[in-house]
């Protein structure tokens, strides 16, 4: 994994007592890698990430992990906001839904896997605490999106992937769905929370409404992670 230092001025101290307990994965959502890298390092943009992973697998290091990068914006996870203060953010080069969303190349995914494993090891981040930008901000974000290979990362111990069992079936109602979303970490009061769950864990069903398979996966996710 090739790492190039490309410092960004856009960062600050983590608050006293805050530590990196979440790893947030994004896509850049810009026409080219150059556009994204320039923006992440532009003081006027006031955005940054700790790392960017290009499509050829090159990793750019922008902000030291002990510092608070400005990647998450407004959002929450497990009932707490200010996600930047308790996370490491990785941008993954991809044009995104606005500029021609496409699959993530193998060389890029190899680098993402290696980088995630290293970050998790340094901070003791658990597999279930590797999440996407859309998970923490479902009302305004879609990244890294339904084409991102979450199952591959889960097989490597990075993130999780629900495998429903027979016991996860059965009747459900809206109250249970909201409760399950909240137990895992979503803002269940957000109307797009279920769509964000589907984008991450059921990418072939982007309806934003609960069906039997969605609920089976939700139940399996909560059961297997002990949430």
N, CA and C atoms as a LAMMPS dump frame, in Angstrom:
ITEM: TIMESTEP
0
ITEM: NUMBER OF ATOMS
681
ITEM: BOX BOUNDS ff ff ff
-5.0000000000000000e+02 5.0000000000000000e+02
-5.0000000000000000e+02 5.0000000000000000e+02
-5.0000000000000000e+02 5.0000000000000000e+02
ITEM: ATOMS id mol type element x y z
1 1 1 N 0.852 -1.184 0
2 1 2 C 0 0 0
3 1 3 C 0.892 1.239 0
4 2 1 N 0.747 2.048 -1.052
5 2 2 C 1.556 3.251 -1.206
6 2 3 C 0.85 4.429 -0.554
7 3 1 N 1.515 5.082 0.406
8 3 2 C 0.934 6.227 1.114
9 3 3 C 1.752 7.472 0.804
10 4 1 N 1.062 8.509 0.326
11 4 2 C 1.682 9.783 -0.014
12 4 3 C 1.157 10.844 0.94
13 5 1 N 2.041 11.583 1.546
14 5 2 C 1.629 12.683 2.415
15 5 3 C 1.123 13.846 1.569
16 6 1 N -0.104 14.262 1.821
17 6 2 C -0.707 15.41 1.155
18 6 3 C -1.495 16.162 2.22
19 7 1 N -0.8 16.942 3.051
20 7 2 C -1.446 17.535 4.226
21 7 3 C -2.575 18.502 3.87
22 8 1 N -3.603 18.46 4.693
23 8 2 C -4.697 19.423 4.62
24 8 3 C -4.614 20.337 5.83
25 9 1 N -4.909 21.627 5.657
26 9 2 C -4.919 22.527 6.811
27 9 3 C -6.218 22.45 7.61
28 10 1 N -7.155 21.661 7.125
29 10 2 C -8.507 21.671 7.688
30 10 3 C -8.664 20.596 8.767
31 11 1 N -8.3 20.953 9.975
32 11 2 C -8.441 20.015 11.096
33 11 3 C -8.288 20.793 12.399
34 12 1 N -8.57 20.119 13.488
35 12 2 C -8.446 20.738 14.798
36 12 3 C -8.234 19.668 15.849
37 13 1 N -8.12 20.059 17.114
38 13 2 C -7.915 19.076 18.175
39 13 3 C -9.203 18.315 18.472
40 14 1 N -9.057 17.085 18.876
41 14 2 C -10.202 16.356 19.412
42 14 3 C -10.504 16.901 20.816
43 15 1 N -11.768 16.974 21.194
44 15 2 C -12.09 17.438 22.554
45 15 3 C -11.471 16.524 23.608
46 16 1 N -11.246 17.068 24.769
47 16 2 C -10.693 16.277 25.873
48 16 3 C -11.554 15.047 26.105
49 17 1 N -10.906 13.899 26.165
50 17 2 C -11.605 12.653 26.435
51 17 3 C -12.138 11.958 25.202
52 18 1 N -12.137 12.636 24.054
53 18 2 C -12.647 12.017 22.823
54 18 3 C -11.559 11.164 22.183
55 19 1 N -11.977 10.039 21.644
56 19 2 C -11.037 9.172 20.942
57 19 3 C -11.697 8.658 19.669
58 20 1 N -10.89 8.152 18.775
59 20 2 C -11.412 7.598 17.528
60 20 3 C -12.017 6.219 17.814
61 21 1 N -13.339 6.17 17.862
62 21 2 C -14.028 4.909 18.117
63 21 3 C -14.858 4.446 16.93
64 22 1 N -14.979 5.308 15.912
65 22 2 C -15.698 4.981 14.686
66 22 3 C -14.768 5.17 13.492
67 23 1 N -14.994 4.374 12.455
68 23 2 C -14.305 4.545 11.179
69 23 3 C -15.382 4.769 10.126
70 24 1 N -15.367 5.955 9.502
71 24 2 C -16.404 6.358 8.564
72 24 3 C -15.837 6.317 7.146
73 25 1 N -16.508 5.58 6.265
74 25 2 C -16.093 5.467 4.872
75 25 3 C -17.002 6.324 4
76 26 1 N -16.38 7.07 3.083
77 26 2 C -17.066 7.987 2.188
78 26 3 C -16.669 7.671 0.749
79 27 1 N -17.432 8.153 -0.222
80 27 2 C -16.861 8.335 -1.55
81 27 3 C -16.673 9.837 -1.774
82 28 1 N -15.762 10.186 -2.7
83 28 2 C -15.446 11.595 -2.9
84 28 3 C -16.589 12.336 -3.588
85 29 1 N -17.304 11.67 -4.504
86 29 2 C -18.447 12.292 -5.154
87 29 3 C -18.088 13.5 -5.993
88 30 1 N -16.915 13.472 -6.631
89 30 2 C -16.469 14.567 -7.486
90 30 3 C -15.988 13.981 -8.805
91 31 1 N -15.936 14.794 -9.881
92 31 2 C -15.648 14.228 -11.208
93 31 3 C -14.337 13.46 -11.299
94 32 1 N -13.291 13.928 -10.62
95 32 2 C -11.989 13.273 -10.693
96 32 3 C -11.334 13.257 -9.322
97 33 1 N -10.3 12.434 -9.206
98 33 2 C -9.516 12.412 -7.966
99 33 3 C -8.864 13.766 -7.724
100 34 1 N -8.389 14.409 -8.786
101 34 2 C -7.732 15.708 -8.617
102 34 3 C -8.683 16.726 -8.003
103 35 1 N -9.913 16.769 -8.507
104 35 2 C -10.893 17.685 -7.928
105 35 3 C -11.072 17.429 -6.429
106 36 1 N -11.164 16.16 -6.075
107 36 2 C -11.401 15.81 -4.67
108 36 3 C -10.215 16.183 -3.8
109 37 1 N -9.011 15.855 -4.251
110 37 2 C -7.828 16.133 -3.454
111 37 3 C -7.623 17.635 -3.276
112 38 1 N -7.884 18.39 -4.324
113 38 2 C -7.748 19.847 -4.21
114 38 3 C -8.749 20.405 -3.198
115 39 1 N -9.968 19.905 -3.228
116 39 2 C -10.977 20.409 -2.298
117 39 3 C -10.633 20.04 -0.861
118 40 1 N -10.183 18.812 -0.632
119 40 2 C -9.871 18.369 0.725
120 40 3 C -8.699 19.141 1.325
121 41 1 N -7.885 19.754 0.466
122 41 2 C -6.723 20.495 0.946
123 41 3 C -6.883 22.008 0.8
124 42 1 N -8.068 22.458 0.428
125 42 2 C -8.344 23.876 0.229
126 42 3 C -8.872 24.477 1.535
127 43 1 N -8.161 25.428 2.129
128 43 2 C -8.641 25.996 3.403
129 43 3 C -9.999 26.666 3.285
130 44 1 N -10.337 27.164 2.098
131 44 2 C -11.635 27.822 1.929
132 44 3 C -12.782 26.822 1.965
133 45 1 N -12.517 25.558 1.607
134 45 2 C -13.572 24.543 1.565
135 45 3 C -13.984 24.093 2.962
136 46 1 N -13.06 24.15 3.903
137 46 2 C -13.322 23.751 5.287
138 46 3 C -13.83 22.314 5.392
139 47 1 N -13.301 21.436 4.558
140 47 2 C -13.577 20.003 4.651
141 47 3 C -12.244 19.263 4.551
142 48 1 N -12.229 18.059 5.093
143 48 2 C -11.019 17.243 5.029
144 48 3 C -11.381 15.813 5.381
145 49 1 N -10.399 14.957 5.301
146 49 2 C -10.51 13.581 5.787
147 49 3 C -9.124 13.183 6.261
148 50 1 N -9.049 12.101 6.958
149 50 2 C -7.72 11.634 7.363
150 50 3 C -6.97 11.038 6.171
151 51 1 N -7.707 10.354 5.284
152 51 2 C -7.085 9.697 4.128
153 51 3 C -8.013 9.775 2.926
154 52 1 N -7.403 9.675 1.737
155 52 2 C -8.142 9.431 0.496
156 52 3 C -7.494 8.244 -0.2
157 53 1 N -8.318 7.345 -0.726
158 53 2 C -7.824 6.172 -1.459
159 53 3 C -8.214 6.325 -2.923
160 54 1 N -7.221 6.427 -3.799
161 54 2 C -7.473 6.586 -5.232
162 54 3 C -7.845 5.237 -5.862
163 55 1 N -8.319 5.292 -7.094
164 55 2 C -8.785 4.063 -7.75
165 55 3 C -7.657 3.092 -8.043
166 56 1 N -6.417 3.575 -8.158
167 56 2 C -5.286 2.672 -8.397
168 56 3 C -4.702 2.112 -7.107
169 57 1 N -5.306 2.479 -5.964
170 57 2 C -4.837 1.986 -4.681
171 57 3 C -3.901 2.921 -3.944
172 58 1 N -3.528 4.03 -4.558
173 58 2 C -2.688 5.002 -3.868
174 58 3 C -3.467 5.642 -2.717
175 59 1 N -2.826 5.758 -1.566
176 59 2 C -3.44 6.361 -0.383
177 59 3 C -2.783 7.714 -0.125
178 60 1 N -3.597 8.737 0.037
179 60 2 C -3.114 10.065 0.384
180 60 3 C -3.461 10.344 1.845
181 61 1 N -2.463 10.735 2.623
182 61 2 C -2.651 11.033 4.048
183 61 3 C -2.772 12.541 4.218
184 62 1 N -3.913 12.988 4.782
185 62 2 C -4.193 14.414 4.891
186 62 3 C -4.099 14.963 6.312
187 63 1 N -4.655 14.228 7.267
188 63 2 C -4.764 14.72 8.645
189 63 3 C -4.277 13.625 9.589
190 64 1 N -3.421 13.944 10.543
191 64 2 C -3 12.92 11.513
192 64 3 C -4.207 12.339 12.249
193 65 1 N -4.161 11.066 12.533
194 65 2 C -5.313 10.394 13.143
195 65 3 C -5.655 10.941 14.524
196 66 1 N -4.684 11.509 15.213
197 66 2 C -4.987 12.046 16.547
198 66 3 C -5.728 13.38 16.47
199 67 1 N -5.824 13.946 15.273
200 67 2 C -6.519 15.212 15.085
201 67 3 C -7.944 14.973 14.564
202 68 1 N -8.779 15.974 14.724
203 68 2 C -10.179 15.924 14.314
204 68 3 C -10.302 16.461 12.887
205 69 1 N -10.522 15.57 11.925
206 69 2 C -10.75 15.987 10.542
207 69 3 C -12.209 16.393 10.368
208 70 1 N -12.485 17.096 9.284
209 70 2 C -13.817 17.662 9.054
210 70 3 C -14.489 16.924 7.902
211 71 1 N -14.878 15.702 8.139
212 71 2 C -15.386 14.845 7.066
213 71 3 C -16.848 14.463 7.219
214 72 1 N -17.369 14.426 8.436
215 72 2 C -18.697 13.841 8.663
216 72 3 C -19.831 14.842 8.524
217 73 1 N -19.59 16.084 8.873
218 73 2 C -20.657 17.073 8.841
219 73 3 C -21.732 16.786 9.88
220 74 1 N -22.917 17.297 9.623
221 74 2 C -24.028 17.116 10.558
222 74 3 C -24.529 15.68 10.47
223 75 1 N -24.597 15.011 11.589
224 75 2 C -25.072 13.639 11.632
225 75 3 C -24.998 13.11 13.042
226 76 1 N -25.428 11.879 13.215
227 76 2 C -25.362 11.267 14.539
228 76 3 C -25.254 9.767 14.404
229 77 1 N -24.756 9.151 15.451
230 77 2 C -24.657 7.69 15.509
231 77 3 C -24.787 7.263 16.955
232 78 1 N -25.693 6.32 17.175
233 78 2 C -25.995 5.832 18.518
234 78 3 C -26.341 6.971 19.475
235 79 1 N -27.097 7.919 18.958
236 79 2 C -27.634 8.982 19.788
237 79 3 C -26.711 10.144 20.052
238 80 1 N -25.522 10.119 19.49
239 80 2 C -24.561 11.201 19.734
240 80 3 C -24.179 11.884 18.432
241 81 1 N -24.121 13.213 18.475
242 81 2 C -23.682 13.974 17.321
243 81 3 C -22.185 14.215 17.365
244 82 1 N -21.718 15.243 16.656
245 82 2 C -20.298 15.58 16.551
246 82 3 C -19.482 14.32 16.251
247 83 1 N -19.851 13.66 15.159
248 83 2 C -19.191 12.407 14.792
249 83 3 C -17.72 12.64 14.48
250 84 1 N -17.362 13.827 13.975
251 84 2 C -15.955 14.089 13.662
252 84 3 C -15.043 13.887 14.865
253 85 1 N -15.524 14.247 16.047
254 85 2 C -14.673 14.187 17.232
255 85 3 C -14.346 12.764 17.647
256 86 1 N -15.123 11.801 17.199
257 86 2 C -14.914 10.416 17.641
258 86 3 C -14.742 9.448 16.488
259 87 1 N -14.166 9.943 15.381
260 87 2 C -14.027 9.065 14.218
261 87 3 C -12.761 9.362 13.429
262 88 1 N -12.402 8.399 12.596
263 88 2 C -11.424 8.567 11.518
264 88 3 C -12.21 8.487 10.218
265 89 1 N -11.912 9.389 9.288
266 89 2 C -12.64 9.431 8.029
267 89 3 C -11.754 9.069 6.848
268 90 1 N -12.248 8.163 6.003
269 90 2 C -11.536 7.754 4.789
270 90 3 C -12.405 8.086 3.579
271 91 1 N -11.881 8.904 2.678
272 91 2 C -12.531 9.195 1.406
273 91 3 C -12.04 8.188 0.36
274 92 1 N -12.955 7.706 -0.458
275 92 2 C -12.635 6.715 -1.484
276 92 3 C -13.022 7.317 -2.83
277 93 1 N -12.061 7.455 -3.723
278 93 2 C -12.315 8.141 -4.986
279 93 3 C -13.36 7.399 -5.811
280 94 1 N -14.446 8.099 -6.113
281 94 2 C -15.522 7.593 -6.956
282 94 3 C -16.38 8.8 -7.331
283 95 1 N -16.804 8.927 -8.592
284 95 2 C -17.602 10.094 -8.981
285 95 3 C -18.918 10.214 -8.224
286 96 1 N -19.41 9.122 -7.7
287 96 2 C -20.638 9.166 -6.925
288 96 3 C -21.883 9.274 -7.792
289 97 1 N -23.015 9.316 -7.154
290 97 2 C -24.287 9.282 -7.863
291 97 3 C -24.487 10.493 -8.774
292 98 1 N -23.83 11.592 -8.481
293 98 2 C -24.027 12.807 -9.274
294 98 3 C -23.208 12.823 -10.56
295 99 1 N -22.054 12.16 -10.554
296 99 2 C -21.132 12.285 -11.684
297 99 3 C -20.807 10.961 -12.37
298 100 1 N -21.614 9.934 -12.176
299 100 2 C -21.371 8.663 -12.86
300 100 3 C -20.891 7.567 -11.934
301 101 1 N -21.692 7.253 -10.955
302 101 2 C -21.363 6.236 -9.945
303 101 3 C -20.963 4.927 -10.615
304 102 1 N -19.912 4.306 -10.112
305 102 2 C -19.411 3.072 -10.723
306 102 3 C -18.812 2.173 -9.646
307 103 1 N -18.611 0.892 -9.977
308 103 2 C -18.006 -0.021 -9
309 103 3 C -16.601 0.427 -8.599
310 104 1 N -16.187 -0.039 -7.436
311 104 2 C -14.888 0.307 -6.885
312 104 3 C -13.87 -0.748 -7.334
313 105 1 N -12.776 -0.344 -8.01
314 105 2 C -11.832 -1.32 -8.577
315 105 3 C -11.153 -2.185 -7.518
316 106 1 N -10.731 -3.394 -7.908
317 106 2 C -10.063 -4.287 -6.95
318 106 3 C -8.842 -3.664 -6.277
319 107 1 N -8.002 -2.951 -7.025
320 107 2 C -6.811 -2.35 -6.415
321 107 3 C -7.202 -1.34 -5.338
322 108 1 N -8.273 -0.615 -5.58
323 108 2 C -8.76 0.35 -4.596
324 108 3 C -9.285 -0.362 -3.358
325 109 1 N -10.07 -1.417 -3.566
326 109 2 C -10.61 -2.159 -2.432
327 109 3 C -9.501 -2.84 -1.634
328 110 1 N -8.453 -3.304 -2.31
329 110 2 C -7.315 -3.882 -1.591
330 110 3 C -6.704 -2.844 -0.639
331 111 1 N -6.533 -1.624 -1.153
332 111 2 C -5.94 -0.576 -0.334
333 111 3 C -6.87 -0.15 0.802
334 112 1 N -8.169 -0.062 0.504
335 112 2 C -9.142 0.273 1.552
336 112 3 C -9.08 -0.762 2.663
337 113 1 N -9.032 -2.024 2.281
338 113 2 C -8.985 -3.094 3.287
339 113 3 C -7.738 -2.971 4.157
340 114 1 N -6.592 -2.777 3.538
341 114 2 C -5.359 -2.663 4.309
342 114 3 C -5.339 -1.449 5.211
343 115 1 N -5.823 -0.326 4.692
344 115 2 C -5.845 0.9 5.488
345 115 3 C -6.814 0.774 6.652
346 116 1 N -7.993 0.244 6.396
347 116 2 C -8.972 0.07 7.479
348 116 3 C -8.425 -0.828 8.572
349 117 1 N -7.806 -1.913 8.18
350 117 2 C -7.267 -2.838 9.176
351 117 3 C -6.224 -2.137 10.053
352 118 1 N -5.387 -1.322 9.429
353 118 2 C -4.357 -0.623 10.195
354 118 3 C -4.974 0.399 11.15
355 119 1 N -5.944 1.175 10.673
356 119 2 C -6.589 2.179 11.522
357 119 3 C -7.319 1.51 12.684
358 120 1 N -8.056 0.443 12.386
359 120 2 C -8.776 -0.274 13.439
360 120 3 C -7.819 -0.794 14.499
361 121 1 N -6.682 -1.312 14.061
362 121 2 C -5.709 -1.842 15.011
363 121 3 C -5.116 -0.768 15.904
364 122 1 N -4.866 0.4 15.336
365 122 2 C -4.256 1.47 16.133
366 122 3 C -5.212 2.021 17.19
367 123 1 N -6.519 1.986 16.909
368 123 2 C -7.481 2.63 17.803
369 123 3 C -8.428 1.653 18.503
370 124 1 N -8.286 0.375 18.235
371 124 2 C -9.185 -0.596 18.851
372 124 3 C -10.623 -0.455 18.373
373 125 1 N -10.817 -0.067 17.121
374 125 2 C -12.156 0.109 16.563
375 125 3 C -12.748 -1.256 16.236
376 126 1 N -13.967 -1.5 16.691
377 126 2 C -14.624 -2.78 16.47
378 126 3 C -15.174 -2.873 15.057
379 127 1 N -15.369 -4.105 14.593
380 127 2 C -15.883 -4.314 13.24
381 127 3 C -17.205 -3.602 13.028
382 128 1 N -18.118 -3.674 13.999
383 128 2 C -19.441 -3.073 13.831
384 128 3 C -19.406 -1.549 13.879
385 129 1 N -18.259 -0.981 14.189
386 129 2 C -18.121 0.47 14.233
387 129 3 C -17.443 1.031 12.986
388 130 1 N -17.389 0.22 11.942
389 130 2 C -16.977 0.69 10.618
390 130 3 C -18.255 0.879 9.807
391 131 1 N -18.572 2.121 9.479
392 131 2 C -19.86 2.443 8.87
393 131 3 C -19.664 3.434 7.731
394 132 1 N -20.757 3.691 7.012
395 132 2 C -20.71 4.614 5.89
396 132 3 C -21.236 5.993 6.247
397 133 1 N -20.883 6.962 5.409
398 133 2 C -21.353 8.328 5.611
399 133 3 C -22.881 8.381 5.606
400 134 1 N -23.505 7.596 4.735
401 134 2 C -24.972 7.597 4.676
402 134 3 C -25.597 7.027 5.94
403 135 1 N -24.87 6.209 6.677
404 135 2 C -25.408 5.66 7.924
405 135 3 C -25.566 6.745 8.985
406 136 1 N -24.63 7.678 9.019
407 136 2 C -24.692 8.705 10.058
408 136 3 C -25.481 9.942 9.624
409 137 1 N -25.689 10.089 8.316
410 137 2 C -26.41 11.26 7.791
411 137 3 C -27.377 10.825 6.688
412 138 1 N -28.338 9.967 7.015
413 138 2 C -29.19 9.379 5.963
414 138 3 C -30.073 10.38 5.247
415 139 1 N -30.314 11.525 5.85
416 139 2 C -31.187 12.514 5.222
417 139 3 C -30.487 13.309 4.13
418 140 1 N -29.132 13.2 4.051
419 140 2 C -28.445 14.043 3.077
420 140 3 C -27.296 13.35 2.348
421 141 1 N -26.957 12.124 2.71
422 141 2 C -25.815 11.461 2.092
423 141 3 C -26.19 10.069 1.58
424 142 1 N -25.475 9.621 0.526
425 142 2 C -25.692 8.298 -0.069
426 142 3 C -24.426 7.46 -0.106
427 143 1 N -23.313 8.02 0.294
428 143 2 C -22.033 7.336 0.133
429 143 3 C -21.65 6.465 1.327
430 144 1 N -20.833 5.434 1.062
431 144 2 C -20.211 5.082 -0.215
432 144 3 C -21.137 4.368 -1.201
433 145 1 N -22.367 4.088 -0.817
434 145 2 C -23.363 3.653 -1.78
435 145 3 C -23.509 2.162 -1.949
436 146 1 N -24.506 1.815 -2.764
437 146 2 C -24.927 0.427 -2.928
438 146 3 C -23.954 -0.425 -3.739
439 147 1 N -23.001 0.194 -4.448
440 147 2 C -22.009 -0.572 -5.204
441 147 3 C -20.755 -0.881 -4.383
442 148 1 N -20.673 -0.318 -3.199
443 148 2 C -19.499 -0.552 -2.361
444 148 3 C -19.526 -1.977 -1.82
445 149 1 N -18.355 -2.615 -1.784
446 149 2 C -18.281 -4.043 -1.448
447 149 3 C -18.141 -4.248 0.064
448 150 1 N -19.231 -3.947 0.777
449 150 2 C -19.246 -4.198 2.221
450 150 3 C -19.065 -5.683 2.566
451 151 1 N -19.663 -6.622 1.813
452 151 2 C -19.454 -8.035 2.171
453 151 3 C -17.988 -8.447 2.161
454 152 1 N -17.232 -7.958 1.173
455 152 2 C -15.805 -8.287 1.134
456 152 3 C -15.105 -7.796 2.395
457 153 1 N -15.361 -6.54 2.781
458 153 2 C -14.707 -6.022 3.98
459 153 3 C -15.123 -6.801 5.219
460 154 1 N -16.397 -7.17 5.293
461 154 2 C -16.87 -7.919 6.462
462 154 3 C -16.154 -9.263 6.57
463 155 1 N -15.898 -9.889 5.442
464 155 2 C -15.161 -11.169 5.48
465 155 3 C -13.751 -10.982 6.013
466 156 1 N -13.234 -9.765 5.886
467 156 2 C -11.892 -9.461 6.401
468 156 3 C -11.939 -8.907 7.818
469 157 1 N -13.123 -8.893 8.433
470 157 2 C -13.256 -8.39 9.796
471 157 3 C -13.392 -6.891 9.884
472 158 1 N -13.775 -6.266 8.771
473 158 2 C -13.923 -4.806 8.697
474 158 3 C -15.381 -4.515 8.39
475 159 1 N -16.12 -3.973 9.35
476 159 2 C -17.558 -3.88 9.176
477 159 3 C -18.19 -5.244 9.391
478 160 1 N -19.503 -5.292 9.313
479 160 2 C -20.237 -6.539 9.514
480 160 3 C -21.222 -6.716 8.373
481 161 1 N -21.672 -7.956 8.206
482 161 2 C -22.644 -8.282 7.178
483 161 3 C -23.634 -9.281 7.758
484 162 1 N -24.914 -8.931 7.815
485 162 2 C -25.889 -9.834 8.449
486 162 3 C -26.169 -11.069 7.611
487 163 1 N -26.227 -12.198 8.262
488 163 2 C -26.595 -13.476 7.629
489 163 3 C -27.833 -13.987 8.348
490 164 1 N -29.027 -13.669 7.839
491 164 2 C -30.254 -14.041 8.549
492 164 3 C -30.391 -15.55 8.735
493 165 1 N -30.94 -15.919 9.875
494 165 2 C -31.265 -17.307 10.18
495 165 3 C -32.78 -17.468 10.181
496 166 1 N -33.226 -18.706 10.27
497 166 2 C -34.668 -18.967 10.265
498 166 3 C -35.374 -18.214 11.39
499 167 1 N -34.714 -18.112 12.517
500 167 2 C -35.323 -17.452 13.674
501 167 3 C -35.517 -15.954 13.468
502 168 1 N -34.879 -15.375 12.448
503 168 2 C -34.997 -13.938 12.205
504 168 3 C -36.244 -13.59 11.392
505 169 1 N -36.991 -14.582 10.952
506 169 2 C -38.225 -14.332 10.209
507 169 3 C -39.393 -14.06 11.144
508 170 1 N -40.564 -13.871 10.545
509 170 2 C -41.765 -13.688 11.344
510 170 3 C -42.373 -12.315 11.185
511 171 1 N -43.553 -12.109 11.747
512 171 2 C -44.275 -10.843 11.609
513 171 3 C -43.486 -9.676 12.203
514 172 1 N -43.794 -8.485 11.711
515 172 2 C -43.136 -7.28 12.224
516 172 3 C -44.092 -6.11 12.088
517 173 1 N -43.753 -5.021 12.776
518 173 2 C -44.509 -3.786 12.61
519 173 3 C -43.523 -2.618 12.575
520 174 1 N -44.031 -1.436 12.293
521 174 2 C -43.163 -0.271 12.145
522 174 3 C -42.424 0.056 13.438
523 175 1 N -43.053 -0.185 14.561
524 175 2 C -42.4 0.088 15.833
525 175 3 C -41.152 -0.757 16.023
526 176 1 N -41.242 -2.031 15.648
527 176 2 C -40.062 -2.892 15.772
528 176 3 C -38.967 -2.433 14.824
529 177 1 N -39.33 -2.063 13.609
530 177 2 C -38.327 -1.614 12.636
531 177 3 C -37.576 -0.402 13.17
532 178 1 N -38.294 0.582 13.686
533 178 2 C -37.641 1.773 14.232
534 178 3 C -36.748 1.415 15.419
535 179 1 N -37.229 0.507 16.265
536 179 2 C -36.443 0.107 17.432
537 179 3 C -35.152 -0.603 17.018
538 180 1 N -35.233 -1.453 16.021
539 180 2 C -34.046 -2.163 15.552
540 180 3 C -33.044 -1.2 14.929
541 181 1 N -33.527 -0.263 14.122
542 181 2 C -32.626 0.728 13.536
543 181 3 C -31.902 1.503 14.628
544 182 1 N -32.647 1.93 15.646
545 182 2 C -32.05 2.7 16.738
546 182 3 C -31.061 1.861 17.531
547 183 1 N -31.366 0.595 17.745
548 183 2 C -30.459 -0.257 18.519
549 183 3 C -29.113 -0.4 17.82
550 184 1 N -29.122 -0.482 16.498
551 184 2 C -27.829 -0.599 15.814
552 184 3 C -27.079 0.721 15.818
553 185 1 N -27.796 1.838 15.716
554 185 2 C -27.116 3.123 15.758
555 185 3 C -27.745 4.22 14.941
556 186 1 N -28.677 3.864 14.065
557 186 2 C -29.29 4.867 13.19
558 186 3 C -30.162 5.847 13.965
559 187 1 N -30.332 7.029 13.381
560 187 2 C -31.323 7.974 13.863
561 187 3 C -32.667 7.517 13.316
562 188 1 N -33.391 6.723 14.088
563 188 2 C -34.623 6.099 13.603
564 188 3 C -35.719 7.114 13.335
565 189 1 N -35.551 8.341 13.818
566 189 2 C -36.52 9.385 13.54
567 189 3 C -36.361 9.995 12.164
568 190 1 N -35.268 9.693 11.486
569 190 2 C -35.044 10.21 10.134
570 190 3 C -35.818 9.354 9.134
571 191 1 N -36.622 9.958 8.269
572 191 2 C -37.419 9.168 7.316
573 191 3 C -36.583 8.315 6.366
574 192 1 N -35.326 8.676 6.148
575 192 2 C -34.474 7.938 5.21
576 192 3 C -33.537 6.955 5.911
577 193 1 N -33.736 6.721 7.193
578 193 2 C -32.852 5.807 7.92
579 193 3 C -32.933 4.39 7.368
580 194 1 N -34.131 3.928 7.06
581 194 2 C -34.27 2.568 6.548
582 194 3 C -33.64 2.448 5.16
583 195 1 N -33.756 3.49 4.349
584 195 2 C -33.104 3.479 3.043
585 195 3 C -31.59 3.401 3.205
586 196 1 N -31.043 4.115 4.168
587 196 2 C -29.605 4.042 4.423
588 196 3 C -29.2 2.633 4.837
589 197 1 N -30.017 2.013 5.686
590 197 2 C -29.737 0.624 6.058
591 197 3 C -29.719 -0.266 4.819
592 198 1 N -30.709 -0.123 3.949
593 198 2 C -30.763 -0.943 2.744
594 198 3 C -29.564 -0.672 1.836
595 199 1 N -29.183 0.587 1.706
596 199 2 C -28.051 0.924 0.846
597 199 3 C -26.772 0.229 1.323
598 200 1 N -26.656 0.057 2.627
599 200 2 C -25.473 -0.588 3.203
600 200 3 C -25.62 -2.114 3.239
601 201 1 N -26.752 -2.607 3.718
602 201 2 C -26.885 -4.03 4.036
603 201 3 C -27.822 -4.813 3.12
604 202 1 N -28.546 -4.145 2.233
605 202 2 C -29.46 -4.829 1.315
606 202 3 C -29.496 -4.053 -0.007
607 203 1 N -28.349 -3.964 -0.698
608 203 2 C -28.219 -3.031 -1.812
609 203 3 C -29.074 -3.36 -3.035
610 204 1 N -29.675 -4.529 -3.065
611 204 2 C -30.564 -4.854 -4.185
612 204 3 C -31.997 -4.395 -3.929
613 205 1 N -32.246 -3.778 -2.778
614 205 2 C -33.599 -3.324 -2.425
615 205 3 C -33.514 -1.92 -1.843
616 206 1 N -33.615 -0.921 -2.711
617 206 2 C -33.513 0.47 -2.256
618 206 3 C -34.891 1.117 -2.317
619 207 1 N -35.784 0.601 -1.501
620 207 2 C -37.157 1.101 -1.494
621 207 3 C -37.422 2.085 -0.361
622 208 1 N -36.652 1.987 0.702
623 208 2 C -36.905 2.813 1.881
624 208 3 C -38.1 2.363 2.695
625 209 1 N -38.663 1.216 2.35
626 209 2 C -39.788 0.652 3.097
627 209 3 C -39.42 -0.744 3.567
628 210 1 N -40.043 -1.159 4.653
629 210 2 C -39.713 -2.449 5.258
630 210 3 C -40.457 -3.575 4.555
631 211 1 N -39.727 -4.611 4.197
632 211 2 C -40.331 -5.857 3.754
633 211 3 C -39.753 -6.983 4.601
634 212 1 N -40.19 -8.196 4.35
635 212 2 C -39.786 -9.312 5.203
636 212 3 C -38.27 -9.507 5.213
637 213 1 N -37.625 -9.379 4.038
638 213 2 C -36.184 -9.605 3.98
639 213 3 C -35.422 -8.487 4.679
640 214 1 N -35.876 -7.248 4.527
641 214 2 C -35.232 -6.141 5.232
642 214 3 C -35.26 -6.377 6.736
643 215 1 N -36.403 -6.78 7.248
644 215 2 C -36.528 -6.991 8.691
645 215 3 C -35.69 -8.181 9.139
646 216 1 N -35.641 -9.231 8.324
647 216 2 C -34.774 -10.371 8.666
648 216 3 C -33.325 -9.911 8.808
649 217 1 N -32.88 -9.067 7.892
650 217 2 C -31.496 -8.594 7.955
651 217 3 C -31.268 -7.661 9.141
652 218 1 N -32.245 -6.824 9.422
653 218 2 C -32.136 -5.967 10.601
654 218 3 C -32.027 -6.796 11.876
655 219 1 N -32.893 -7.772 12.005
656 219 2 C -32.853 -8.628 13.192
657 219 3 C -31.524 -9.365 13.291
658 220 1 N -31.036 -9.869 12.162
659 220 2 C -29.767 -10.594 12.169
660 220 3 C -28.61 -9.681 12.549
661 221 1 N -28.647 -8.453 12.051
662 221 2 C -27.579 -7.504 12.365
663 221 3 C -27.537 -7.208 13.859
664 222 1 N -28.676 -6.923 14.444
665 222 2 C -28.729 -6.62 15.88
666 222 3 C -28.348 -7.85 16.7
667 223 1 N -28.84 -9.013 16.288
668 223 2 C -28.534 -10.25 17.014
669 223 3 C -27.044 -10.571 16.982
670 224 1 N -26.431 -10.495 15.82
671 224 2 C -25.042 -10.94 15.701
672 224 3 C -24.058 -9.933 16.283
673 225 1 N -24.442 -8.655 16.36
674 225 2 C -23.529 -7.658 16.938
675 225 3 C -23.788 -7.424 18.412
676 226 1 N -24.848 -8.014 18.949
677 226 2 C -25.155 -7.866 20.372
678 226 3 C -25.622 -6.478 20.745
679 227 1 N -26.177 -5.751 19.783
680 227 2 C -26.651 -4.394 20.07
681 227 3 C -27.949 -4.423 20.821
